Amino acid sequence: ITQFYVNVSESQKTDVLTRLLETETTPGEAVLIFHRTKVGAAELTAKLQARGYAAEAMHGDMSQAQREALIKRLKNGRVE
């Protein structure tokens, strides 16, 4: 497991994150990105999807079955 901490301004976060995804991951590699809020996770997911990533958000309001289905998609390579 590799962890990154990069201190950037709010306006730079998505650009820096996508740059890290492009330079630090290999095709087919899965990445978990933690966000403090459900709304923030949804917003980040939408931004990553707009940039062509197969991203999905997982949060505490999801049922266990929904979370397990998401993890299965991640393992099967349908979610990055």
ZIHUBEL-V790627 format. One record per backbone hydrogen bond with DSSP energy under -1.0 kcal/mol. NH is the residue of the N-H (numbers start at 0). CO is the residue of the C=O. If there is no record, write none. Layout:
NH & CO
NH & CO
//
This chain:
11 & 8
15 & 11
16 & 12
17 & 13
18 & 14
19 & 15
20 & 16
21 & 17
22 & 18
23 & 19
28 & 25
30 & 79
40 & 36
41 & 37
42 & 38
43 & 39
44 & 40
45 & 41
46 & 42
47 & 43
48 & 44
49 & 45
51 & 48
52 & 47
54 & 52
61 & 58
66 & 62
67 & 63
68 & 64
69 & 65
70 & 66
71 & 67
72 & 68
73 & 69
74 & 70
75 & 71
76 & 73
77 & 72
78 & 72
79 & 53
//
